[in-house]
């Protein structure tokens, strides 16, 4: 007989042996997702037997997790801003630090009923766009991604969240083929310097799409493209909120200022204290 507790202990031991951070927490998360359980189920009903077919499925998932595959890739799902998103191989796994952009946008537009026009460049799973549309019920938003697979997944996620009627998703290279008129433009662009890709954590390096990571030799290629495009995309007084990599604030701020935008710094920090969301305004 295989119980929930037995699987939890076995998975935690395997994860610890492979050097995963917080192996017991990882094991609990795998069991919760894999069996649709709550933490209470694991604690109060830990001795409940797990069906052989479920135990075999969970062991296979645990082997993949121990080998470095992220839990979000195993399940194909990730929560962001308390919303549930399905992932595709072409989409980045949404990170908690990206929620800093949503917080910055909410602070810029305190009137939640405003009929805003939103644009998310490099939308990926559509997480940023969906989060903003959920907070601004009178807004309409467009997501753009270079990857057809990512654009398709974003479209499906927005539909699943009941936001299809207030959104559109396009395949394109940044702002090409787009006219202006946006009150808010957000973007979590690729910002890892090309030479740093090989040194990324295995979970990121091997399982996130390179297109969403590689920012060119200095990690600034996408920001240069955005700086060129933003003055023509924003209405007068409109804002852009861009995610930053570690140590990029000064360089990105200089690019935006050179394009005629007013940088409203310093950047908003994430929970780790890292400058994460840089705001610029079209005068």
C-alpha atoms as one frame of an Amber mdcrd trajectory, in Angstrom:
protein
   0.000   0.000   0.000   1.316   3.431  -0.982   0.068   6.349   1.083   0.224
  10.079   0.494   2.703  10.434   3.359   4.938   7.696   1.946   5.064   9.406
  -1.427   5.725  12.761   0.219   8.700  11.380   2.131  10.081   9.536  -0.894
   9.826  12.569  -3.155  11.331  14.919  -0.561  14.289  12.575  -0.115  14.815
  12.315  -3.873  14.636  16.067  -4.300  17.064  16.639  -1.429  19.521  14.193
  -2.999  19.373  16.157  -6.266  19.984  19.435  -4.432  16.589  21.064  -5.018
  15.897  24.000  -2.756  13.200  23.286  -0.113  12.711  19.635  -1.142   9.781
  18.975   1.197   7.942  22.037  -0.063   8.553  20.860  -3.613   7.232  17.400
  -2.759   4.112  18.856  -1.167   3.487  21.037  -4.204   3.801  18.055  -6.529
   1.318  16.015  -4.506  -1.126  18.898  -4.202  -1.131  19.522  -7.931  -0.871
  15.896  -8.975  -3.761  14.721  -6.801  -5.783  17.927  -6.554  -5.268  18.143
  -2.804  -5.042  20.906  -0.248  -2.394  21.233   2.465  -5.034  20.075   4.941
  -5.577  16.900   2.931  -1.881  16.102   3.123  -1.695  16.700   6.878  -5.004
  15.275   8.071  -5.355  12.483   5.520  -1.750  11.578   4.889  -2.311   7.870
   5.496  -4.917   7.618   2.759  -3.923   5.163   0.060  -2.985   6.416  -3.388
  -4.253   4.367  -6.306  -1.448   2.453  -8.099  -2.031   4.286 -11.377  -1.833
   7.674  -9.624   1.251   6.633  -7.678   3.004   5.599 -10.893   2.056   8.865
 -12.576   3.336  10.878  -9.616   6.618   8.965  -9.498   7.178   9.749 -13.172
   6.519  13.440 -12.505   8.842  13.367  -9.501  11.644  11.903 -11.627  11.237
  14.739 -14.111  11.178  17.314 -11.297  14.314  15.811  -9.756  15.958  16.111
 -13.167  15.334  19.864 -13.141  12.044  20.285 -14.993   9.989  23.036 -13.317
   6.708  22.085 -11.665   4.871  24.580 -13.863   6.162  22.758 -16.956   5.125
  19.400 -15.504   1.581  20.551 -14.863   1.338  22.995 -17.769  -0.206  25.595
 -15.492   0.841  28.618 -13.426  -0.950  31.144 -11.243  -0.310  34.846 -11.760
  -2.166  37.695 -10.033  -4.520  35.017  -8.597  -5.479  33.981 -12.146  -4.829
  30.558 -13.643  -2.853  30.288 -16.885  -2.112  27.383 -19.186   1.450  27.305
 -20.469   2.842  26.317 -23.848   6.448  25.447 -24.738   6.677  28.885 -26.409
   5.629  30.825 -23.296   7.728  31.964 -20.369   6.582  30.755 -16.953   5.104
  33.902 -15.339   7.192  34.999 -12.345   5.952  36.607  -9.123   8.293  39.571
  -9.671   6.402  40.472 -12.842   3.382  41.262 -10.669   5.339  44.404  -9.749
   4.374  45.782 -13.189   0.695  45.272 -12.427   1.087  47.056  -9.095   2.827
  49.971 -10.814   0.075  50.245 -13.426  -2.665  50.239 -10.783  -0.902  53.074
  -8.974  -0.784  55.092 -12.216  -4.499  54.736 -12.934  -6.458  54.813  -9.670
  -9.779  55.035 -11.529 -10.463  51.352 -12.162 -13.475  52.187 -14.353 -11.431
  54.198 -16.844 -11.871  53.009 -20.466  -8.162  52.476 -20.949  -6.494  51.233
 -24.114  -3.794  48.735 -23.142  -0.936  47.144 -25.054   1.232  44.244 -23.898
   4.326  43.785 -26.067   5.797  40.289 -25.858   2.649  38.992 -24.202   3.711
  35.332 -23.860   0.978  33.517 -21.931  -1.046  36.743 -21.758  -0.543  36.954
 -17.993   0.202  40.688 -17.788  -2.607  41.645 -20.152  -5.144  39.419 -18.410
  -4.168  40.735 -14.971  -4.641  44.328 -16.101  -7.946  43.627 -17.842  -9.199
  41.916 -14.691  -8.455  45.077 -12.702  -9.752  47.546 -15.319 -13.182  46.205
 -16.361 -13.791  48.981 -18.908 -10.407  48.586 -20.632  -9.579  46.962 -23.957
  -6.179  45.413 -24.531  -3.996  44.088 -27.321  -1.238  41.533 -26.857   1.581
  41.067 -29.361   4.101  38.246 -29.533   6.627  37.196 -32.135   5.878  33.525
 -31.492   2.679  32.150 -33.089   2.531  29.455 -30.409   2.704  32.009 -27.615
   0.084  34.218 -29.277  -2.239  31.236 -29.657  -1.825  30.310 -25.980  -2.392
  33.898 -24.846  -5.583  34.024 -26.884  -6.806  30.786 -25.295  -5.964  31.988
 -21.781  -7.800  35.267 -22.261 -10.836  33.382 -23.538 -10.742  30.953 -20.602
 -10.721  33.912 -18.203 -13.726  35.500 -19.905 -11.681  38.335 -21.392 -11.858
  37.502 -25.105 -14.416  40.220 -25.818 -12.092  42.890 -24.421  -8.852  41.731
 -25.984  -7.068  40.810 -29.176  -3.771  38.995 -29.692  -1.532  39.488 -32.709
   1.622  37.863 -34.037   4.204  40.518 -34.769   7.598  42.034 -34.042   7.081
  44.531 -31.250   4.984  47.450 -32.521   5.144  46.811 -36.253   1.751  47.258
 -37.948   0.329  48.957 -34.845  -1.027  52.492 -34.749  -0.816  54.598 -31.609
  -3.450  55.674 -29.148  -2.588  53.567 -26.096  -2.946  54.870 -22.560  -0.687
  52.170 -21.130   1.966  49.969 -22.697   3.516  47.177 -20.638   6.272  44.759
 -21.524   8.354  42.042 -19.934  10.929  41.808 -22.746  13.853  39.414 -23.084
  16.659  41.044 -21.103  19.283  38.387 -20.348  22.628  39.139 -22.074  23.351
  36.420 -24.609  26.599  35.456 -22.902  24.761  34.915 -19.592  22.239  32.377
 -20.926  24.531  29.390 -20.303  24.920  30.382 -16.634  21.179  30.587 -15.896
  19.573  28.093 -13.554  18.876  24.815 -15.289  15.125  25.197 -14.850  15.232
  28.428 -16.839  18.000  27.608 -19.301  16.562  24.283 -20.437  12.828  24.854
 -20.143  12.011  28.505 -20.882  11.975  29.588 -24.536  15.202  31.255 -25.640
  13.198  33.837 -27.559  11.775  35.111 -24.254  15.173  35.234 -22.522  17.901
  36.405 -24.913  18.188  40.184 -24.907  21.243  40.418 -27.156  24.909  41.085
 -26.292  24.121  43.564 -23.488  20.570  42.468 -22.742  19.290  45.757 -24.145
  18.180  44.928 -27.702  14.492  44.743 -26.834  14.640  47.990 -24.856  16.142
  49.785 -27.839  13.247  48.593 -30.003  10.735  49.584 -27.350  12.249  53.028
 -26.880  11.949  53.679 -30.621   8.335  52.517 -30.710   6.829  53.927 -27.519
   6.596  57.639 -28.503   4.396  56.675 -31.442   2.301  54.206 -29.457   1.398
  56.299 -26.423  -1.153  59.076 -26.240   0.078  62.345 -24.771   0.346  61.706
 -21.045   0.302  57.945 -21.593   2.577  55.637 -19.639   4.834  52.678 -20.323
   5.815  50.180 -17.629   8.769  47.945 -18.490  10.229  45.048 -16.542  13.945
  45.298 -15.810  16.680  42.778 -15.273  19.082  43.205 -12.375  21.232  46.317
 -12.774  19.553  47.579 -15.958  17.670  50.598 -14.626  20.173  53.300 -15.610
  20.758  51.957 -19.123  17.050  51.514 -19.896  16.177  54.901 -18.418  18.792
  56.513 -20.682  17.313  54.829 -23.760  13.802  56.005 -22.893  14.926  59.552
 -22.132  16.827  59.734 -25.420  13.578  58.799 -27.176  11.822  61.803 -25.626
  10.024  60.022 -22.806  10.006  61.266 -19.222  11.263  58.562 -16.886   9.390
  58.590 -13.599  11.963  56.978 -11.363  13.218  55.361  -9.403  11.933  52.030
 -10.632   9.445  50.170  -8.470  11.143  47.322  -6.601   9.911  43.767  -6.296
   9.648  41.893  -2.992  13.362  41.051  -3.142  14.228  44.753  -3.319  15.326
  44.573  -6.973  14.453  47.509  -9.245  11.894  45.765 -11.431   9.274  48.086
 -12.993  10.451  51.241 -14.755   7.797  53.829 -15.624   8.053  56.311 -18.469
   5.546  58.943 -19.594   4.989  60.624 -22.918   5.014  64.388 -22.156
